[in-house]
Amino acid sequence: MVKLIYVITRKEGMSVTEFQTHWREVHAPIAAAIPGVRRYVQCHTVPELYGSDLPPSYDGAAELWFDDLLSMRKAFVTEETATAREDEVKFIDHSKSFMIVTEEKPIIE
């Protein structure tokens, strides 16, 4: 399994609630429709951290699992991925976000 982790920051001027609602209710079904995705998880930053002594550096992370690297590459050139990227510009600041492609190495299960 290959996992893509997408660490994201919300667009400037967008509230945490607006961001999390759009991501969960609008974007989630779009991203879940990408061919080859075996699992899709959204990790939302805990709202209580905003304005605290531990302010978050990012607003969340998306995790998408694929069978292998080839499956992920094929998924990235689909119409569904293009649709997801079009929606992302509505709520993600891409200049403050990043992706990594990983393979899990469990230590404790």
Helices and strands as residue ranges (DSSP letters): E 2-8, H 16-21, I 22-27, H 28-32, E 39-44, G 47-49, E 60-66, H 69-76, H 79-88, G 94-96, E 98-102
